[in-house]
Amino acid sequence: MTSTPTAPPVEAGRAADVPGRPARRRRRRIGRFSPRDIAVIGLLLGLPLLLDLALIWGPALASIGLSFTSWDGLGEIRPVGLDNYVNIVSNYPPFWPAVWHNLLWLAFLGLVATPFGLFLAVLLDREMRFTRFYQTAFYLPVVLSLAVVGFLAQLIFSRDYGAANALLGRADNPVDWLGDPSINLWSVLLLVGWRHVGYVMLLYLAGLKAVDPALKEAAAIDGANEPQTFFRVVFPTLRPVNVIVLVITVIEALRAFDIVYAINRGRNGLELLSVLVTDNIVGEASRIGYGSAIAVILLLISTGFIAVYLVQVFRREDEA
Amino acid sequence: MATFPSGPSVPPATSRPASGPAPGMLDRRRLLGGVAVTAGALALPAGLAGCEKPTEGGSGGGTVTFGSNYSDEVPKKAIAEVLAGSGLDVKINTVDHNTFQENITRYLQATPDDVFTWFSGFRMQYFAAQGLATDISDIWQSVGGDFSAAMKQASTGTDGKQYFVPFYYYPWAMFYRKSVFQERGYQVPKTWDDLKALAAKMRSDGLIPIAMADKDGWPAMGTFDYINMRSNGYDFHVNLMAGKESWEDSRVKQVFTLWRELLPYCQPGANGRTWQEAAQSLGQKQTGMYLLGMFVGQQFQGEVAADMDFFPFPQIVEAHGQDAVEAPIDGFMISSKVKNVDGAKELLRYLASAKAQNAYLKSDPNNVATHNGADTSGYSALQKKAVELVSGAKQISQFLDRDTRPDFASTVMIPSLQSFLNAPNDIDGLCRRIESQKKTIFAS
């Protein structure tokens, strides 16, 4: 069920930090290595590099190449120039909704779910009663695959037989949670958020445990109140966790796929770029060139976010 | 995944959840039994049945591999039993039907089984035209007399040769509960106006007149097909599906206009409902009628099943009457990379026999045999009626997603029909968008 089409862009983006500066430094000092060192380094670096090229750059470049062609997976591959791209933006009704939905997922996860996860982590970090219980309860959804979450969605949000309408007492005038394209996106985001919050919470909880209590005491002695202590002292020390959470949030939002696919195959209000890629590439008569073009667009969007993020990280590292 | 069994372009009959009298465990046990019988049958013929099928000449010798998408319990068990009766050494390779369909292109190019399950019509022709299927015209020369001309037509590729052996079919019609019609004195509608009058009557009686579901994307295609064939005729349907007619044609717009007349009587929220849920509402007498394929019967048991009946989709234009019936056919093909040609053909000859079809339908009675001489004595009243319906039809259509290019059906038509159900007023815009996408797809 979890198809791969979304993988290359994300992987490719992650791979961007592999060939970094060390390579340059190594060339300068290469005289200092013995032939054996070079052999070992060659093996240790070369093998991953080869795998990286074959498994990540290869497919990514192949999709870019294919995106300028028309191919049904059987016959010849015909170059069509920019036709696929022109077609996608001007003559493919689900495309713009899909872009919009992907950005909305990103905004929702980044601005609502992630901060809420942080909030829960801070609460649980205060060692209140039943902390372990809450921790488990919030983390539980992370264990469920999104396909299972999609299945649960049916039980809760089904218009005729779902629990939500029964609980809200709307059995006579039911809300079509999953079928109404102006509502279903929010129903799904709720489920996705439910899962994302637990994930983020656990990461932050681990980070908070690692914060030196002396810092907080010092801040208290300096007369800082709780919010000040948190935002000025504790939060900045969480930077490594923030970076991880940010990356996870972006990746989760851009590769989102399984839950909408499980609910209604990502149609009728739940379009996502990853679903469109799958729709076009997988199937009896594939439009591989067309689907590749959508995948390239997704790659560009992810690269955009990841480039911005990497620039930020490196700039801050240079300052430090 | 029984709640959403059907893919973008799924032949619903293959996606049937386990149903029928025997619940899960027993079924599984029987299934294992079936496999054991298969294994036994494989071992036996070599020695015992040797006299019946001499091995000299190599015909029928060796293993035949069988790629099956009969992945749900009832059909899986049924086909295993049928194949066990072939007297051949058949190795079944079952793949989940959705996966099977999604991977069919790669499957046929890589290492396909000798014989594989597939669908008639455009979908068969497509792979035949790509050179991925073996010509079986010789089989048709010997078994051709057992099938109607329409069946042969549905098994013939664009080059005039046969590539397909039809096994069973399931017509689409308006299903209803006899008891509801009796209690309220409803009459089976013969014309479009009758249908609307009946729907209005049902609504005033507190029923939702027409059950409707399109969450899976394909069920609404049946409604489109029927309104189209009734108002514009079968030939227009074929040409429209083949990309030869414009979707902006006034005749297409007329189809949507007529459909819109019916929408106020249809169950609201169709895009959030699976066909199984809609079928349940019919079974529970919340809705009055439901246009679907015969596989809808899987959803009903006992008394409710016995209470089911159907009527053919009403006439819209007199010239076309009720001539066409939508009845998708499932069957078998031989891949072009077949390893055991003689064995595969032998197996197809067997599957084309009345004996094989009888054996299958005994275990899976929600379909109708394609063989003229199949034993219909064990048929339910509904099956008998289905035979009548199809044999009286002047034309048999295969369903929208089987009569046109799969990429057009799934990437254009599914979202388009769903958006029509959401916003039925913009017919011009809808038709314009379909046509402009159709042009690029059919040009590729």
Interface residues (C-beta under 8 A of the other chain):
Chain A: S70 D72 G73 L74 G75 D83 N87 N91 Y92 P93 P94 F151 Q154 S158 R159 D160 Y161 P174 D176 W177 L178 G179 D180 P181 N184 A262 N264 R265 R267 N268 D279 N280 V282 G283 E284 A285 S286 R287 Y290
Chain B: T3 F4 P8 S9 Q101 E102 N103 I104 T105 R106 Q109 R123 Y126 Q130 L132 K215 D216 G217 P268 G269 A270 N271 G272 R273 E277 S281 R405 P406 D407 S410 T411 I414 P415 S416 Q418 S419 N422 R433 S436 Q437 T440 I441 S444
